[in-house]
Structure formats: structure tokens, C-alpha cells
Amino acid sequence: MPSGRQRVKELDNSIGSVFKINATILLIIGFLAVFYVVQANIIAASYYKISRINQTVDSLNEVRSSLASQKSSIEDPARVLDFALSRNMVEAKDAVYLFESGNVALKP
């Protein structure tokens, strides 16, 4: 039969080993909690960056749409005709262009 000192020693050993196991489990849980927080922040930051990029793309699409409408209004043939008539321009009929044929400098 074990003596009182042996029981106390065994009890101290079992308490020490339980403490070590608990401390190890707590350290692992703490490490996993810190890892989770860091990963969650990385994911949140990437979603924020994606959101900002999407906002920039939307803004640029609006600008592109505005520029396309301006371009189509500038290239409108009726508007060009109105501009020409308001500036007293006349249509060039039967115009002969110098570089229309490849033999510009040759004598006929």
C-alpha cells in the first residue's frame, strides 16, 4: 500500500501533467485564435480592395459612356452640316485630289 508521501507525489505529478496538458491546449487555442483573426483581416482587406476596384471600374465606365455619347454627337452628319452652314462653308464638288492616283509626278 502506498504511503501518504507517495500519494501526494502521485497527486502532484498528475496535477502537473494536467496543468501541462491544459497549458498546451490553451496555447494551441490562443495560436489558432490569433491565426483566425489575421486571416479574417487579410480576407476583409482583399474584399475592400476588390470593392474599391469595382467602384473605380464603374466610375470609368460612366466616363467612357459619357465620352462615347459626346463622340457620337460630334460625328452626327446633321450637326456637321449645321456647323458648316453656320460658318458659310460650301460643298466641294468634283474635287480632284493630288494623290488620288499613284503617278502624280509623271508627265502625261
N, CA, C and O atoms as CSV, one atom per row, in Angstrom:
chain,resi,resn,atom,element,x,y,z
A,1,MET,N,N,0.835,-1.161,0.000
A,1,MET,CA,C,0.000,0.000,0.000
A,1,MET,C,C,0.892,1.240,0.000
A,1,MET,O,O,1.864,1.326,0.751
A,2,PRO,N,N,0.538,2.204,-0.864
A,2,PRO,CA,C,1.396,3.383,-0.928
A,2,PRO,C,C,1.249,4.236,0.313
A,2,PRO,O,O,0.193,4.312,0.941
A,3,SER,N,N,2.345,4.861,0.629
A,3,SER,CA,C,2.345,5.724,1.806
A,3,SER,C,C,1.764,7.086,1.445
A,3,SER,O,O,1.491,7.370,0.279
A,4,GLY,N,N,1.583,7.905,2.443
A,4,GLY,CA,C,0.999,9.229,2.244
A,4,GLY,C,C,1.838,10.110,1.341
A,4,GLY,O,O,1.313,10.869,0.526
A,5,ARG,N,N,3.162,9.999,1.498
A,5,ARG,CA,C,4.060,10.812,0.663
A,5,ARG,C,C,3.980,10.389,-0.792
A,5,ARG,O,O,4.018,11.235,-1.685
A,6,GLN,N,N,3.870,9.104,-1.039
A,6,GLN,CA,C,3.780,8.613,-2.405
A,6,GLN,C,C,2.471,9.077,-3.043
A,6,GLN,O,O,2.433,9.429,-4.222
A,7,ARG,N,N,1.393,9.071,-2.243
A,7,ARG,CA,C,0.112,9.546,-2.786
A,7,ARG,C,C,0.189,11.033,-3.130
A,7,ARG,O,O,-0.312,11.467,-4.167
A,8,VAL,N,N,0.809,11.789,-2.267
A,8,VAL,CA,C,0.947,13.234,-2.524
A,8,VAL,C,C,1.801,13.452,-3.753
A,8,VAL,O,O,1.504,14.326,-4.568
A,9,LYS,N,N,2.878,12.655,-3.902
A,9,LYS,CA,C,3.745,12.773,-5.068
A,9,LYS,C,C,2.991,12.422,-6.335
A,9,LYS,O,O,3.098,13.121,-7.342
A,10,GLU,N,N,2.216,11.322,-6.285
A,10,GLU,CA,C,1.434,10.924,-7.445
A,10,GLU,C,C,0.396,11.997,-7.786
A,10,GLU,O,O,0.162,12.306,-8.954
A,11,LEU,N,N,-0.213,12.551,-6.748
A,11,LEU,CA,C,-1.203,13.613,-6.941
A,11,LEU,C,C,-0.540,14.850,-7.540
A,11,LEU,O,O,-1.095,15.480,-8.441
A,12,ASP,N,N,0.654,15.202,-7.039
A,12,ASP,CA,C,1.393,16.342,-7.596
A,12,ASP,C,C,1.775,16.071,-9.048
A,12,ASP,O,O,1.684,16.970,-9.884
A,13,ASN,N,N,2.196,14.858,-9.357
A,13,ASN,CA,C,2.560,14.504,-10.729
A,13,ASN,C,C,1.341,14.575,-11.653
A,13,ASN,O,O,1.432,15.080,-12.772
A,14,SER,N,N,0.202,14.064,-11.176
A,14,SER,CA,C,-0.988,14.096,-12.023
A,14,SER,C,C,-1.477,15.534,-12.202
A,14,SER,O,O,-1.930,15.900,-13.287
A,15,ILE,N,N,-1.390,16.353,-11.149
A,15,ILE,CA,C,-1.781,17.765,-11.265
A,15,ILE,C,C,-0.829,18.482,-12.209
A,15,ILE,O,O,-1.268,19.300,-13.017
A,16,GLY,N,N,0.450,18.197,-12.125
A,16,GLY,CA,C,1.445,18.806,-13.009
A,16,GLY,C,C,1.221,18.419,-14.459
A,16,GLY,O,O,1.332,19.258,-15.352
A,17,SER,N,N,0.909,17.160,-14.698
A,17,SER,CA,C,0.680,16.737,-16.080
A,17,SER,C,C,-0.623,17.317,-16.616
A,17,SER,O,O,-0.689,17.683,-17.789
A,18,VAL,N,N,-1.653,17.410,-15.794
A,18,VAL,CA,C,-2.918,18.033,-16.216
A,18,VAL,C,C,-2.675,19.508,-16.521
A,18,VAL,O,O,-3.197,20.040,-17.501
A,19,PHE,N,N,-1.877,20.167,-15.674
A,19,PHE,CA,C,-1.555,21.573,-15.914
A,19,PHE,C,C,-0.820,21.747,-17.236
A,19,PHE,O,O,-1.117,22.666,-17.999
A,20,LYS,N,N,0.134,20.870,-17.506
A,20,LYS,CA,C,0.881,20.944,-18.764
A,20,LYS,C,C,-0.035,20.729,-19.961
A,20,LYS,O,O,0.069,21.431,-20.967
A,21,ILE,N,N,-0.927,19.760,-19.847
A,21,ILE,CA,C,-1.867,19.497,-20.940
A,21,ILE,C,C,-2.786,20.707,-21.142
A,21,ILE,O,O,-3.009,21.138,-22.273
A,22,ASN,N,N,-3.313,21.247,-20.052
A,22,ASN,CA,C,-4.190,22.416,-20.149
A,22,ASN,C,C,-3.453,23.630,-20.728
A,22,ASN,O,O,-3.999,24.363,-21.552
A,23,ALA,N,N,-2.231,23.827,-20.292
A,23,ALA,CA,C,-1.438,24.953,-20.800
A,23,ALA,C,C,-1.178,24.788,-22.294
A,23,ALA,O,O,-1.265,25.748,-23.059
A,24,THR,N,N,-0.859,23.555,-22.703
A,24,THR,CA,C,-0.625,23.283,-24.120
A,24,THR,C,C,-1.893,23.528,-24.939
A,24,THR,O,O,-1.840,24.133,-26.010
A,25,ILE,N,N,-3.014,23.063,-24.436
A,25,ILE,CA,C,-4.289,23.267,-25.140
A,25,ILE,C,C,-4.611,24.753,-25.234
A,25,ILE,O,O,-5.054,25.229,-26.279
A,26,LEU,N,N,-4.390,25.487,-24.149
A,26,LEU,CA,C,-4.641,26.927,-24.177
A,26,LEU,C,C,-3.724,27.648,-25.154
A,26,LEU,O,O,-4.162,28.569,-25.844
A,27,LEU,N,N,-2.463,27.246,-25.222
A,27,LEU,CA,C,-1.538,27.848,-26.185
A,27,LEU,C,C,-1.981,27.565,-27.617
A,27,LEU,O,O,-1.934,28.446,-28.476
A,28,ILE,N,N,-2.408,26.342,-27.863
A,28,ILE,CA,C,-2.879,25.992,-29.210
A,28,ILE,C,C,-4.122,26.805,-29.563
A,28,ILE,O,O,-4.237,27.321,-30.675
A,29,ILE,N,N,-5.049,26.916,-28.616
A,29,ILE,CA,C,-6.268,27.700,-28.857
A,29,ILE,C,C,-5.916,29.169,-29.091
A,29,ILE,O,O,-6.485,29.813,-29.973
A,30,GLY,N,N,-4.987,29.694,-28.308
A,30,GLY,CA,C,-4.552,31.085,-28.495
A,30,GLY,C,C,-3.919,31.294,-29.857
A,30,GLY,O,O,-4.203,32.281,-30.536
A,31,PHE,N,N,-3.058,30.364,-30.259
A,31,PHE,CA,C,-2.428,30.463,-31.576
A,31,PHE,C,C,-3.473,30.413,-32.676
A,31,PHE,O,O,-3.419,31.205,-33.617
A,32,LEU,N,N,-4.427,29.489,-32.571
A,32,LEU,CA,C,-5.472,29.380,-33.585
A,32,LEU,C,C,-6.349,30.641,-33.618
A,32,LEU,O,O,-6.782,31.062,-34.691
A,33,ALA,N,N,-6.610,31.235,-32.468
A,33,ALA,CA,C,-7.410,32.473,-32.426
A,33,ALA,C,C,-6.669,33.608,-33.127
A,33,ALA,O,O,-7.257,34.345,-33.918
A,34,VAL,N,N,-5.382,33.743,-32.834
A,34,VAL,CA,C,-4.588,34.785,-33.498
A,34,VAL,C,C,-4.521,34.514,-34.996
A,34,VAL,O,O,-4.654,35.446,-35.789
A,35,PHE,N,N,-4.320,33.281,-35.400
A,35,PHE,CA,C,-4.274,32.912,-36.812
A,35,PHE,C,C,-5.596,33.253,-37.494
A,35,PHE,O,O,-5.607,33.782,-38.606
A,36,TYR,N,N,-6.715,32.947,-36.823
A,36,TYR,CA,C,-8.034,33.236,-37.378
A,36,TYR,C,C,-8.233,34.737,-37.573
A,36,TYR,O,O,-8.736,35.167,-38.611
A,37,VAL,N,N,-7.843,35.530,-36.586
A,37,VAL,CA,C,-8.008,36.990,-36.682
A,37,VAL,C,C,-7.170,37.543,-37.826
A,37,VAL,O,O,-7.639,38.386,-38.591
A,38,VAL,N,N,-5.940,37.076,-37.945
A,38,VAL,CA,C,-5.066,37.552,-39.023
A,38,VAL,C,C,-5.648,37.180,-40.380
A,38,VAL,O,O,-5.697,38.019,-41.281
A,39,GLN,N,N,-6.087,35.939,-40.538
A,39,GLN,CA,C,-6.664,35.509,-41.815
A,39,GLN,C,C,-7.953,36.270,-42.124
A,39,GLN,O,O,-8.183,36.643,-43.274
A,40,ALA,N,N,-8.786,36.504,-41.127
A,40,ALA,CA,C,-10.029,37.263,-41.335
A,40,ALA,C,C,-9.718,38.683,-41.783
A,40,ALA,O,O,-10.406,39.224,-42.648
A,41,ASN,N,N,-8.688,39.293,-41.204
A,41,ASN,CA,C,-8.303,40.639,-41.618
A,41,ASN,C,C,-7.762,40.660,-43.040
A,41,ASN,O,O,-8.037,41.593,-43.794
A,42,ILE,N,N,-7.000,39.645,-43.411
A,42,ILE,CA,C,-6.477,39.573,-44.778
A,42,ILE,C,C,-7.631,39.445,-45.774
A,42,ILE,O,O,-7.634,40.108,-46.812
A,43,ILE,N,N,-8.597,38.604,-45.461
A,43,ILE,CA,C,-9.748,38.418,-46.346
A,43,ILE,C,C,-10.567,39.704,-46.430
A,43,ILE,O,O,-10.992,40.096,-47.516
A,44,ALA,N,N,-10.792,40.358,-45.298
A,44,ALA,CA,C,-11.560,41.611,-45.293
A,44,ALA,C,C,-10.842,42.686,-46.101
A,44,ALA,O,O,-11.480,43.442,-46.834
A,45,ALA,N,N,-9.534,42.758,-45.975
A,45,ALA,CA,C,-8.764,43.744,-46.733
A,45,ALA,C,C,-8.850,43.469,-48.227
A,45,ALA,O,O,-8.969,44.399,-49.025
A,46,SER,N,N,-8.789,42.196,-48.611
A,46,SER,CA,C,-8.880,41.882,-50.043
A,46,SER,C,C,-10.270,42.204,-50.579
A,46,SER,O,O,-10.392,42.689,-51.704
A,47,TYR,N,N,-11.331,41.945,-49.793
A,47,TYR,CA,C,-12.678,42.318,-50.224
A,47,TYR,C,C,-12.794,43.840,-50.357
A,47,TYR,O,O,-13.457,44.335,-51.268
A,48,TYR,N,N,-12.158,44.570,-49.461
A,48,TYR,CA,C,-12.180,46.029,-49.544
A,48,TYR,C,C,-11.484,46.500,-50.812
A,48,TYR,O,O,-11.989,47.384,-51.504
A,49,LYS,N,N,-10.331,45.918,-51.123
A,49,LYS,CA,C,-9.614,46.289,-52.338
A,49,LYS,C,C,-10.448,45.980,-53.572
A,49,LYS,O,O,-10.510,46.788,-54.498
A,50,ILE,N,N,-11.090,44.819,-53.590
A,50,ILE,CA,C,-11.935,44.447,-54.723
A,50,ILE,C,C,-13.093,45.431,-54.849
A,50,ILE,O,O,-13.454,45.827,-55.957
A,51,SER,N,N,-13.668,45.821,-53.733
A,51,SER,CA,C,-14.767,46.791,-53.748
A,51,SER,C,C,-14.305,48.125,-54.321
A,51,SER,O,O,-15.005,48.726,-55.135
A,52,ARG,N,N,-13.147,48.584,-53.907
A,52,ARG,CA,C,-12.605,49.851,-54.428
A,52,ARG,C,C,-12.323,49.753,-55.918
A,52,ARG,O,O,-12.596,50.698,-56.659
A,53,ILE,N,N,-11.785,48.639,-56.366
A,53,ILE,CA,C,-11.508,48.458,-57.792
A,53,ILE,C,C,-12.807,48.434,-58.581
A,53,ILE,O,O,-12.878,49.014,-59.664
A,54,ASN,N,N,-13.842,47.770,-58.058
A,54,ASN,CA,C,-15.139,47.753,-58.730
A,54,ASN,C,C,-15.733,49.153,-58.817
A,54,ASN,O,O,-16.337,49.502,-59.831
A,55,GLN,N,N,-15.571,49.965,-57.763
A,55,GLN,CA,C,-16.048,51.344,-57.808
A,55,GLN,C,C,-15.304,52.138,-58.872
A,55,GLN,O,O,-15.906,52.941,-59.585
A,56,THR,N,N,-14.004,51.918,-58.982
A,56,THR,CA,C,-13.208,52.603,-59.994
A,56,THR,C,C,-13.654,52.188,-61.390
A,56,THR,O,O,-13.771,53.029,-62.282
A,57,VAL,N,N,-13.902,50.898,-61.583
A,57,VAL,CA,C,-14.363,50.408,-62.885
A,57,VAL,C,C,-15.720,51.012,-63.230
A,57,VAL,O,O,-15.941,51.425,-64.369
A,58,ASP,N,N,-16.626,51.069,-62.263
A,58,ASP,CA,C,-17.936,51.676,-62.508
A,58,ASP,C,C,-17.794,53.145,-62.897
A,58,ASP,O,O,-18.457,53.621,-63.819
A,59,SER,N,N,-16.928,53.851,-62.189
A,59,SER,CA,C,-16.698,55.261,-62.492
A,59,SER,C,C,-16.128,55.428,-63.898
A,59,SER,O,O,-16.562,56.300,-64.651
A,60,LEU,N,N,-15.163,54.595,-64.244
A,60,LEU,CA,C,-14.557,54.678,-65.577
A,60,LEU,C,C,-15.556,54.297,-66.662
A,60,LEU,O,O,-15.519,54.863,-67.754
A,61,ASN,N,N,-16.445,53.352,-66.383
A,61,ASN,CA,C,-17.482,53.004,-67.356
A,61,ASN,C,C,-18.428,54.174,-67.585
A,61,ASN,O,O,-18.861,54.400,-68.715
A,62,GLU,N,N,-18.757,54.920,-66.536
A,62,GLU,CA,C,-19.605,56.100,-66.692
A,62,GLU,C,C,-18.908,57.156,-67.548
A,62,GLU,O,O,-19.531,57.770,-68.414
A,63,VAL,N,N,-17.622,57.361,-67.303
A,63,VAL,CA,C,-16.863,58.334,-68.093
A,63,VAL,C,C,-16.797,57.885,-69.551
A,63,VAL,O,O,-16.963,58.696,-70.462
A,64,ARG,N,N,-16.552,56.587,-69.770
A,64,ARG,CA,C,-16.485,56.071,-71.131
A,64,ARG,C,C,-17.823,56.245,-71.843
A,64,ARG,O,O,-17.863,56.606,-73.019
A,65,SER,N,N,-18.892,55.992,-71.144
A,65,SER,CA,C,-20.228,56.161,-71.725
A,65,SER,C,C,-20.481,57.618,-72.085
A,65,SER,O,O,-21.022,57.917,-73.150
A,66,SER,N,N,-20.090,58.516,-71.201
A,66,SER,CA,C,-20.253,59.946,-71.477
A,66,SER,C,C,-19.424,60.364,-72.688
A,66,SER,O,O,-19.899,61.112,-73.543
A,67,LEU,N,N,-18.188,59.881,-72.759
A,67,LEU,CA,C,-17.323,60.222,-73.897
A,67,LEU,C,C,-17.860,59.633,-75.204
A,67,LEU,O,O,-17.765,60.261,-76.258
A,68,ALA,N,N,-18.419,58.437,-75.128
A,68,ALA,CA,C,-18.985,57.828,-76.335
A,68,ALA,C,C,-20.181,58.621,-76.831
A,68,ALA,O,O,-20.351,58.789,-78.039
A,69,SER,N,N,-21.014,59.113,-75.918
A,69,SER,CA,C,-22.157,59.919,-76.345
A,69,SER,C,C,-21.698,61.255,-76.917
A,69,SER,O,O,-22.281,61.750,-77.882
A,70,GLN,N,N,-20.653,61.844,-76.326
A,70,GLN,CA,C,-20.105,63.085,-76.883
A,70,GLN,C,C,-19.544,62.856,-78.275
A,70,GLN,O,O,-19.738,63.676,-79.172
A,71,LYS,N,N,-18.851,61.742,-78.455
A,71,LYS,CA,C,-18.267,61.420,-79.759
A,71,LYS,C,C,-19.355,61.233,-80.802
A,71,LYS,O,O,-19.241,61.728,-81.923
A,72,SER,N,N,-20.413,60.514,-80.430
A,72,SER,CA,C,-21.477,60.282,-81.410
A,72,SER,C,C,-22.207,61.580,-81.747
A,72,SER,O,O,-22.667,61.755,-82.876
A,73,SER,N,N,-22.318,62.493,-80.778
A,73,SER,CA,C,-22.969,63.770,-81.091
A,73,SER,C,C,-22.081,64.645,-81.970
A,73,SER,O,O,-22.584,65.394,-82.807
A,74,ILE,N,N,-20.770,64.556,-81.786
A,74,ILE,CA,C,-19.847,65.336,-82.611
A,74,ILE,C,C,-19.813,64.788,-84.038
A,74,ILE,O,O,-19.719,65.558,-84.994
A,75,GLU,N,N,-19.890,63.470,-84.186
A,75,GLU,CA,C,-19.811,62.851,-85.507
A,75,GLU,C,C,-21.153,62.797,-86.231
A,75,GLU,O,O,-21.237,62.218,-87.314
A,76,ASP,N,N,-22.187,63.376,-85.668
A,76,ASP,CA,C,-23.508,63.372,-86.279
A,76,ASP,C,C,-23.464,64.189,-87.575
A,76,ASP,O,O,-23.110,65.367,-87.537
A,77,PRO,N,N,-23.818,63.589,-88.728
A,77,PRO,CA,C,-23.740,64.317,-90.007
A,77,PRO,C,C,-24.610,65.577,-90.035
A,77,PRO,O,O,-24.204,66.579,-90.625
A,78,ALA,N,N,-25.771,65.555,-89.427
A,78,ALA,CA,C,-26.625,66.734,-89.408
A,78,ALA,C,C,-25.959,67.871,-88.636
A,78,ALA,O,O,-26.048,69.034,-89.032
A,79,ARG,N,N,-25.302,67.535,-87.551
A,79,ARG,CA,C,-24.607,68.560,-86.759
A,79,ARG,C,C,-23.425,69.128,-87.531
A,79,ARG,O,O,-23.173,70.332,-87.487
A,80,VAL,N,N,-22.698,68.269,-88.238
A,80,VAL,CA,C,-21.576,68.741,-89.052
A,80,VAL,C,C,-22.084,69.672,-90.145
A,80,VAL,O,O,-21.468,70.702,-90.418
A,81,LEU,N,N,-23.209,69.315,-90.775
A,81,LEU,CA,C,-23.784,70.161,-91.813
A,81,LEU,C,C,-24.216,71.506,-91.243
A,81,LEU,O,O,-23.963,72.545,-91.854
A,82,ASP,N,N,-24.862,71.502,-90.086
A,82,ASP,CA,C,-25.257,72.762,-89.444
A,82,ASP,C,C,-24.036,73.619,-89.127
A,82,ASP,O,O,-24.058,74.834,-89.324
A,83,PHE,N,N,-22.973,72.989,-88.637
A,83,PHE,CA,C,-21.738,73.720,-88.345
A,83,PHE,C,C,-21.175,74.350,-89.617
A,83,PHE,O,O,-20.780,75.516,-89.621
A,84,ALA,N,N,-21.141,73.561,-90.702
A,84,ALA,CA,C,-20.580,74.069,-91.958
A,84,ALA,C,C,-21.419,75.213,-92.502
A,84,ALA,O,O,-20.864,76.218,-92.947
A,85,LEU,N,N,-22.722,75.090,-92.477
A,85,LEU,CA,C,-23.590,76.149,-92.996
A,85,LEU,C,C,-23.510,77.407,-92.140
A,85,LEU,O,O,-23.579,78.515,-92.672
A,86,SER,N,N,-23.364,77.258,-90.821
A,86,SER,CA,C,-23.265,78.432,-89.952
A,86,SER,C,C,-21.958,79.182,-90.164
A,86,SER,O,O,-21.867,80.364,-89.834
A,87,ARG,N,N,-20.947,78.519,-90.707
A,87,ARG,CA,C,-19.642,79.146,-90.968
A,87,ARG,C,C,-19.502,79.547,-92.440
A,87,ARG,O,O,-18.403,79.867,-92.894
A,88,ASN,N,N,-20.605,79.530,-93.180
A,88,ASN,CA,C,-20.624,79.892,-94.609
A,88,ASN,C,C,-19.685,79.026,-95.436
A,88,ASN,O,O,-19.057,79.517,-96.374
A,89,MET,N,N,-19.585,77.771,-95.107
A,89,MET,CA,C,-18.773,76.835,-95.883
A,89,MET,C,C,-19.619,76.290,-97.021
A,89,MET,O,O,-20.843,76.198,-96.917
A,90,VAL,N,N,-18.942,75.927,-98.121
A,90,VAL,CA,C,-19.654,75.361,-99.264
A,90,VAL,C,C,-19.111,73.973,-99.544
A,90,VAL,O,O,-17.985,73.646,-99.170
A,91,GLU,N,N,-19.913,73.171,-100.197
A,91,GLU,CA,C,-19.513,71.817,-100.528
A,91,GLU,C,C,-18.565,71.838,-101.713
A,91,GLU,O,O,-18.794,72.558,-102.684
A,92,ALA,N,N,-17.510,71.058,-101.637
A,92,ALA,CA,C,-16.554,70.944,-102.741
A,92,ALA,C,C,-17.051,69.859,-103.687
A,92,ALA,O,O,-17.075,68.680,-103.335
A,93,LYS,N,N,-17.452,70.270,-104.903
A,93,LYS,CA,C,-17.981,69.315,-105.880
A,93,LYS,C,C,-16.908,69.025,-106.920
A,93,LYS,O,O,-16.128,69.901,-107.295
A,94,ASP,N,N,-16.885,67.795,-107.372
A,94,ASP,CA,C,-15.948,67.336,-108.408
A,94,ASP,C,C,-14.508,67.702,-108.073
A,94,ASP,O,O,-13.775,68.181,-108.937
A,95,ALA,N,N,-14.109,67.488,-106.863
A,95,ALA,CA,C,-12.739,67.786,-106.442
A,95,ALA,C,C,-11.795,66.711,-106.944
A,95,ALA,O,O,-12.107,65.521,-106.898
A,96,VAL,N,N,-10.634,67.143,-107.425
A,96,VAL,CA,C,-9.598,66.218,-107.869
A,96,VAL,C,C,-8.482,66.293,-106.844
A,96,VAL,O,O,-7.951,67.364,-106.552
A,97,TYR,N,N,-8.151,65.175,-106.325
A,97,TYR,CA,C,-7.133,65.137,-105.278
A,97,TYR,C,C,-5.789,64.803,-105.886
A,97,TYR,O,O,-5.697,63.970,-106.788
A,98,LEU,N,N,-4.773,65.433,-105.407
A,98,LEU,CA,C,-3.441,65.312,-105.950
A,98,LEU,C,C,-2.915,63.876,-105.874
A,98,LEU,O,O,-2.309,63.388,-106.829
A,99,PHE,N,N,-3.135,63.222,-104.788
A,99,PHE,CA,C,-2.585,61.881,-104.593
A,99,PHE,C,C,-3.636,60.807,-104.843
A,99,PHE,O,O,-3.537,59.706,-104.301
A,100,GLU,N,N,-4.633,61.113,-105.652
A,100,GLU,CA,C,-5.687,60.140,-105.935
A,100,GLU,C,C,-5.138,58.970,-106.740
A,100,GLU,O,O,-5.543,57.825,-106.545
A,101,SER,N,N,-4.212,59.269,-107.645
A,101,SER,CA,C,-3.550,58.193,-108.391
A,101,SER,C,C,-2.094,58.174,-107.991
A,101,SER,O,O,-1.575,59.161,-107.471
A,102,GLY,N,N,-1.441,57.072,-108.227
A,102,GLY,CA,C,-0.054,56.940,-107.784
A,102,GLY,C,C,0.930,57.682,-108.662
A,102,GLY,O,O,2.066,57.877,-108.230
A,103,ASN,N,N,0.576,58.112,-109.873
A,103,ASN,CA,C,1.518,58.732,-110.808
A,103,ASN,C,C,1.387,60.242,-110.776
A,103,ASN,O,O,1.087,60.842,-111.808
A,104,VAL,N,N,1.590,60.856,-109.681
A,104,VAL,CA,C,1.389,62.291,-109.549
A,104,VAL,C,C,2.481,63.068,-110.282
A,104,VAL,O,O,2.165,64.050,-110.954
A,105,ALA,N,N,3.731,62.678,-110.185
A,105,ALA,CA,C,4.840,63.453,-110.727
A,105,ALA,C,C,5.177,63.082,-112.159
A,105,ALA,O,O,6.092,63.676,-112.730
A,106,LEU,N,N,4.503,62.155,-112.752
A,106,LEU,CA,C,4.813,61.751,-114.129
A,106,LEU,C,C,4.124,62.664,-115.121
A,106,LEU,O,O,3.014,63.133,-114.874
A,107,LYS,N,N,4.783,62.917,-116.250
A,107,LYS,CA,C,4.176,63.703,-117.298
A,107,LYS,C,C,3.241,62.811,-118.094
A,107,LYS,O,O,3.562,61.653,-118.361
A,108,PRO,N,N,2.099,63.338,-118.471
A,108,PRO,CA,C,1.189,62.520,-119.269
A,108,PRO,C,C,1.661,62.327,-120.693
A,108,PRO,O,O,0.991,61.658,-121.480
